């Protein structure tokens, strides 16, 4: 291998540059410094070697919780590289990450759910491996059992990555009462950030899970309550899923017309237009106009 690389380098080098090399004093301080830098680079471990080292340290019984949490964060950053992620899931002790979803320590649950989501994100190979380790079941258990909003947020993130553009798994998710778990989050009255994430994920699932449209009698009252809260963070995703629920569905249209949602939306439109000096709410206003148009067409 080295011989081929050397041959290629010589064939593609400038002849004058090659001839000038004979005048270089390799013992000079300048070239010794360059050699040491190059040697350090060549001898440094690859990102995969670093991942293996981190995972070994994580599984070490002597590592305390703080150390493990730090290691999970470091691994997650490296695993945004899809090629690295696909090599990582082939390791014999990779399953320890999935096992972490069942940990009693919330910080470990957060780190492991984060890694699962990052591995599965836009990566069919990584997604299939985490699914083969029953990640879907463990994430749904985590979603149902935890009272920690940060744990729940990372579980939603991981589920979103696993379910995206994956109709078969979406069906499994639905059969395992995953939609009911999402509905419970929307009803929970917990922080608006997780409610907004849940609305976004549910809306993105509609093409693969049209039964969400049939849940209008459940979702529309929930959306009404969320809009009444006047939380700005909820407006965009609330009106987006509402628009999806109304698309060609007269039953949902009647449900909305018989609620306070039209009045709330018109008030929101007025408020947003009066504060939209920099165009921050262009999308929300556009969706609100579309919804009101559908309702009163």
N, C-alpha and C positions, 0 to 999 in steps of 0.2 A: 504494500500500500504506500509506504513512505517513498519507495523508489519511483512509483508512478507519479506521485505528487511532485517530487523533485524534477522529474523529466518534463512534466507539464509546465512547471514554473520556469524552467530554463528556456523552453520553446517559446514561451509567451513573454519573455523579458526583453528589454531593450539591450542590444549588444553593447552599446557604450556604457550602460550602467553596469553590466557584468564585468567589462574590462576594468572599470574604475575600482572594483572591489579588491583588486590585488594590491592597491595602495593603502588599504585600510589597516590601521594598527589595532588589531583585536585586543592588545594588552593595554590600550589607552583607557583612562578612567571613563571617558564618554561611552565607549563601546562596552565596557564592563557593566556600566550602569544599565545600558539598554538590554544587555544579555540577562541581567538579574530580573528586570521588569518582565521580559518575555518569558523567562523561566517560571516566574511566579504565576503568570497568566496560564501557562501551559500546565502547571502542576496543580492549579486550583480545581476543586471538585466541581463537577457539573451540577446543574440544578436538580437533576434526578438523584445524584448522590446525596445532595443536601436533603431532599425529601426523605430518602431512605434513612438518613441519620436522624432527622426529626421524628420520624415514625418510631424508630428504635428507642429514642429517648422517651417518647410519649408512652410507650408500653413498658418502660422500665419501672419496676415497683418502687424505686427510690424517688421517682419524680413526684413532687407535690402538685396540688391543684393549680397553683399559680403558674408553675412551670408548664404544666399541660395546656393550660389556656393560652399561654404565649406561643407554644409550639403549634397549636391548632390555628392560630391567627397567621403565623408564618407559613404554614402549609397552604392555607387557603389562598394567600397572595400568589404563591407559585402555581397553584392549580388552575388559575385563570387561563394558563396555556393549555390548549386542548391536547396537544401531543403528550405533554407531561402528565396530564390527568389520565389519559388512556394507558400510559405506562404504570402510573401509580396504582390504578385499580387492579392490576395484575399481581400485585404483591401479595404474598401469602397472608400477611397480617393486616391487610387492608380492612378486613371485616371488623377490626377493633373500632374503626370510625363509625360504622353502622351501629355497633354495640353501644357507642356513646350516646345515641339517641335515647337509650333506656337508662342512662345514668341518673342517679338521684341528685346530682349537682347541676343546677341550672346553667352555670357558665360552660360546663362540658357539653350539655345539650345544645346550647347556642352555637358553640364552635363546630360541633359535628354536623348540625343541621346546615350551617353555613357552607361547610365543605361539600356536603351532599348536593346542595343546590348549585354550587359553582361547578362541580364535576358534571352535573346533568344539563347545565345551561347550554343550549344550542349544540349539544354533543350526544348524538344517538348512541355511540358506543359506551360512553361513560354512563349515560342514563340507563341503558339496558343492564349494566353491571350492578348499579346501585339497586335497581328493581329486583334483580336476582337475589339480592341480599335482604329482601323484604322491607326495603326502605319505605314503601308506600304504607304498609301496615303500621310501622313504628312511628311514622310522622303523623298519621291519623290518631294514634293513641296519644302521642305527645300533644297534639292539638286539643284533644278532648280533656286530658288530665291536668294540664298545667294551668296555673293561675298567674304565671309570670309573663308579662306582656312582651318582653324581649324574646323569650323562648318561643312564644306564639308567633311573633313576627318572623323569626327565622324559619319556623316550620311552614308558614305561608309561602315564604320565598322559595324554600326547597320544593314544596308541592307544585308551585307555579312552574318551576324549571322542569320537573318530571312530567307534568301534564301537557305542557305546551306542544301543540301539533302532534299529539299522540292519542288518537281516538280510542284505541283498545284499552289503554291505561285509564283514560277518562271514564270509560264504561266501568272498569273495575272500581275506580274511585266512587262513582255514583252508586254502584252495588254495595259498597262498604259504608254507605251513609255519609260520604264526604260532603255532599251538598248540605245536609242537615248540620254538619259540623260548622260549615261556613255561615249558615243562617244563625246559628247560636252565637257566633262572633258578632254578627251584625246586631243581634238583640242584646248583647251583653252589656252595652253601655260603657265598655272599656275605652281606652284612648282612641281618638279618631284616626290615628295613623294606621292601626291594624284594620279598622273598619274600612278605610279607604282602599287599603291593599286588597282586602277581600272582595270589595265591589269590582275592582280592576280585574282580578283573576277570574271572577265569575263571568264578567262580561266577555273576557277573552276566550272562555270555554264554550260560549254559546254555539259557535259553528260545529263543534264536536259533541255538544250536549244540548240539543234543542229543548230538552225537557225543562231547562231553566225558564224558557219562555212561558211554559205552562204553570210556573210557580208564581204568576203575577198576583194571585190573591194573597200570597204570603209576602212577596217581595215589595209590592207597592205600598202597603201600610208601613213597612220598615223604612222604605225610602222616604216616605212622608215624614216620619219621626226624625230621620237623620237630617233632612232638609230644614226641619223646624229648629234644629239645634243651631243653625246658621254658622256652622263651622266651615270656614273657607276651604279647608283641606278636603272636605267631603263633597263640595259642590261638583267639581269636574267629573269624578267617577260616579257620583249619584245620577247626574243628568245623562251621562254616557250610557249606563245600563238601562236607564229609563227609556231612552231613545230606542235601544235594542228591543225592549219589551213591547214598545208600541208599534214596531215595524210590521205593518200588515195584520195586526192582531186587534180586532174590534173589541174582544172581551176585555183585554187590558186597557184599551182606550176608554171604555165605559167605567172601569174601575178607577182610573185616574180622574176622569171628569166628575165622578161622585165623591172625590176626596178634596182636600184643601190644597192639593199639589198645584193646580193651575194658578191660584192666587199667590202661592209662595213663589212660583217660578216667575210670574210677572213682576213681583216685588224684587226678586233677585236680579232680574234683567235690568230693571230701573237703577238699582244700586250699583251694579257692575258697570253699566254704561256711564254713570256719573263719576266713577273712579278709574276709568280705563284710559287715562291720559297717555300711558306708555304702551298700550296694547297688551297688557299682561293677561287680560281676560277675554281676548278675542275668541278663543276656542269655546269657552263656556257660553259666551253670548251667542255664538253661532248655533250651538246645540240647543240652547234655550229657545231661540227663534224657531228652530226646526220642530221642537216638541210642541210649542204653542200652535204652530201652523198645522201640525198633524191633528191636534186636539179639536181645532175649530175649523177644519177644512169643510 
